[in-house]
Amino acid sequence: MEKLELKDNWSMRRTGEENWREARVWGSVYTDLLRNGEIPDPYWKDNEDQICALMEADYEYQCRFTAEDPESYARVFLSFEGLDTVADIWLNGTYLGHAENMHRTWDYEVKEYLKKDNVLQVIFRSPLKFIARAYEKYKNIGNDDTYEGFMHLRKAHYMFGWDWGAHLPDAGIFRPVYLCYVKNASLENVYIRQRQEKDDWMLEFEIRKKEEKKGDYQIQVSALSPQGKAFETWISPDGTGILRIPDPQLWWVNSLGDQPLYQIRAMLYRNGEPEDCWERRIGLRKMTVRREKDQWGESFAHEINGIPFFAMGADYIPEEHLLG
């Protein structure tokens, strides 16, 4: 699969305005307004209270881009890795769909709508109006210092205030946007389970692929240690198989050890030619909860790699509220 990141030639405006202003993707409404000198620093004194009302409006983002001829590909789709949050999407005047969740990826098929020169439009609806309408139907009680109805929207809740957090209910495209070209097949999902077998570490793969054309498909999986030592194997074409890692460097919680990460890769081939690639960094570890009968009832202890530890918690809100 080939990817074109749409990161240039973005502009934005409040819906209903005539003038466009320069925008950045990844970014947000507040960061674009701040960079263009239209709002004060939201972290200074009570400035956050002055700019919250701006999110009663809708905002429009637009991108102009050039695309390859889609006819040489079996499938072409747009992939939004982060839309915050209530959004409607158009390509060249054709409505693609609606989004209401910033905690997932949104994909839209666009092969039949692509041209050489294209206009992508994303309109973000007011999150404050959305939660206000939801609260009228279901009057759930939240934190005293938050907007009423915030729990009805799949959006980072800290943006609506918290015990010590700011009220900055932002919106925007806060992660990459890709135009994805698929010739024959693509990797849809890679799921990995871990288990220990004597002195070795086993990675059990479940990989889902989407075939657009028939062919001889093969999948290779590999792991690269922190020191650069490679382990690889071919697994079943149905996406299941095991990669064995001898003498693993285990991942530990803070104070019990280091946090080494392995680079994991899954490669999809068709008739011997590469089609798609998936990569992540993971730690090799076994997390369990010890539940054993004792004189008081039953124990409850977190364990990592067989060692119990005390799990300390805290109320954390991201220091930076403006995403992108």
N, C-alpha and C positions, 0 to 999 in steps of 0.2 A: 504494500500500500504506500502510495506517495502522499505527502502532506504539504500544503501551502498554508503557512500561518498568515492570517489577515491581521497585521499589526500596524499597517501604515494607512494614511489617507482617511483617517476617521475625523468626523466632526460631530458636534452635538448642539442642541438647543432645547429650550423649554417648549413643549408642544404649544403651538399657536403663535410663536414668535417668527419673525421673518429672518433674522440674522443668525447665521451659524457661527460657532466658535470652534477653535482647534480642540481636539480631544485626543486622549491617549488610551490605548487598549493594550495591556490591562490597565484598569483604572476605575473611577467612579464619578458620579455627579459632583460630589463635594470636592474631590481632588481636581477635577477640571475647572470648576468655578474658582477654586482657590488659586490655581496656577494662572488663570486669566485675570486675577485681581478683582473678582466680583464679590468675594466674601472675606471676612476677617479670619484670622487664625482661630479655628474652632476650639482649640485647647486653652485659649487665653481667657481667664476670668469667666464671665457669663456669656461669651460669644456663642456657645452652643445653643443657648435659648433663643438667640436672635436668628439663627439660620434653620432651626427645625421646621419652621413654617414653609420653607422652600420645598419640602418634600410632600406638601399637599398637592403639588403640581405633577404632571407627567413630563417625562423627558425623552427626547428622541435622539438616537445615535445612528449615524449613517457612514457607510464605508463604500468607496469606489475601488474596484479591483478588476484586473484582467485575468481571464481564465483560459486554460487550454481547451482544445476541442474535446468535448466529453464523449464523442462517439467512439473513440478508441478505448474506452473503459467500460466495464460491465456495470459499474455503480459509481456514483459520485454523491457525497453527502457533506453537509455542513455539521461540524461538531463544536458545540459550545461547552467548554469545560467548567465555566462558572458564570451563571446569570443571576444577578441579585436585583429583584427576585421575580416580581410579577411583570411578565414581558410578553409582547406580541412581536412576531418576526415575519418580515417580508423579504423576498428576493425578486428584483425587477418587477415590482408591483404585484407579485403573486404571494398570497398569504401562506406561510409555511406552518405556523402553529403558535400555541400559547404555552408559557412556562410559569410555574408558581412554586419553584423549589430551588434554592441556591445550593443545596447539598448533593447535587447530582449532575451528571452530564446530559446535555440535550443534543440529539442528532436529528437532522432533517434531510430527507432525500431531495436532491436538487438537479439531477442530471437533465431532466426535461425542461428546466427553467433557465439553465446557464446560457450565457451569450459570451462573446469575446470581451465586451465591456459590461460590467455589472454594477448594480447598486444594491447593497444590503442595508436593510433598515430594521432597527430594533427600537420599539417604544416601551419604556418602563413606566408602568402604572404606579400611582401613588401608593406606597405601602401603608401610609397613615390612613388613607381612605379605605383601603382593603380591610385592615384590622378593625376599623370603626364599624364597618358594615357587619363584619363577623361578630363583633361584640353585641350588636343589637339583637342578633339571633341567639347567641349563647354567651351569657354573662359570666364567664369563668373568672375566678379571682386569681390575680397574679401578685407579684411583688408590689409593695406600696409605691415604689419609686419608678414604676414602668408605665408605658402606655397601655390603656385598657385594650384587651383583645390581642395582645402581641403573640400569645401562644397559638393562635389560629393560623399563623403563617410560617411556612418552612423557610425561615430566615434566621440568621444568627441573632439570638434573643438579646445578647448584650447591647445590640444597636439601639434597643428601645429603652435603655436605662437598666440599672441594677442598684445594688446597695451603695456601691461607690463608683459605678461606671457612668460614662457620659451618655447623653441622649442624642445620638447621631444616626438616625434611621436612613442611611445612605442607599444608593442604588447604582447599578452599572454593570459593565462587563469586567469582572475582576480576575478572570483567568483567560488563557489563550483561546482563540477561535481558529479552527482549521478547516480548510477545504480539502476533503479526503478523496483521493482517486483510487479505486479498486479495479485491478485488471481481471483477476481470476478468483481471488479469495482473500479473506482477512481474518485476523484473530479477534474473536468477540469478547472472550473472558479467559483469564488465567487464575486458577485457584490452587493454592499450595497448602498441604498439610505437612506437619513435621513430626517425626518420631525418632527415638533413639533405638539403635540395634547394636548392642554390645558397645564397641568403641567407635562405631560409625554413626553418622547422622543421615537419615533418610528424608528426602523431599518427595512427597507424593503429589503428582500433578494431575489436575483435571482441567483440560483446556477445551474451550468451545470455539469452533471456527465456523465461518459462513462461506460456503462454496457458491460462487456465481457460475462457474464452469466446471465440468467434470475433468478429472485428471488423476495422476498418480501423486497423492499428497503424502508428505512426510513432515514430521515435527522433531526438531532437535532442541534439547534443553541443556543449559550449561550454568555453571556457577564459578565465579572468579573470587578467590579468597582475597583478604586485605593485602596479602603479600604478592598477589598476582598469579597464584597457582590455579590452573583451570581444571575443572571437572565437567565432562559432558557425556551425553548419551542420546540415543534415538529412542523415542517412545512410540506407542501405538498410534496409527493414523486417527484413531477415534479420540485421541487427546489424553489418554491415561497412561501413566508410567511412573517409574521411580528413578530418581537420581541419588546415587550414594556418594556421600562426602566423608572420607576417612579423616581421622584425627581432627575433628571440627574445632574451630575457635568459637566457643559459646559466648552468647550475649548475656550480660548480667545487669541487674539494677545497680544504680549508683550506691557506692560503698561496698558492694560485694565483688566488683570486678570491672573489666572494661566492656565497651560496647562495640565490638568489631562487626562490620557489615559485609555481606557477600553480595556481589553483583549477579543477579539472576537474569537469564535471557531465555526466551522461547523464540525459535525461528521456524516459520512455516515455509515449506518448499512445495512447488508443483512441477512435476517432471524434471526435478533437479535444479530448478531455478527459484531463487528467493522471492517470496510473495509478501511477507509481513514479518515484523519483529516486535516483540514486547520485552521491556526491561524494567526491573525494579531493584532496589537495594533492601535487603532484609537481614535481620539478626537471627541466628540459630539458637533456639531456646525452647524450653518446655515450661509452660505456666500452668500451675494446678492450684486447687484449693483443697487443703487437708480437712476432711470431715471424719473424725473418729469419736466413738463413744468414750466418755470419761466420767469422773465422779460428779461433775456438775451438769452433764447432759451430752453435749457434742462440741468438739473443737471446731474452730473456723480459722484457718491459717493460710495465708498466701505462700506459695512456694515457687521458686524459680530454679530449674535444673536440680530439683530435689532438695533444695536448701530453703528453710522457712525464713521469712523476713517480715518486718513490721512495715505495713503500708501506711505512710503518712499522707494526709490529704490537705488541700487548701482550696479556698474560693479564688479562682483565677479568671480574670477578664483580660483579653489581649490588650497590650499597652497601646498598640496602634489600631485605632478604630477605622481608619480610612484604608480600604483594601486596594490592592493593585500595585 
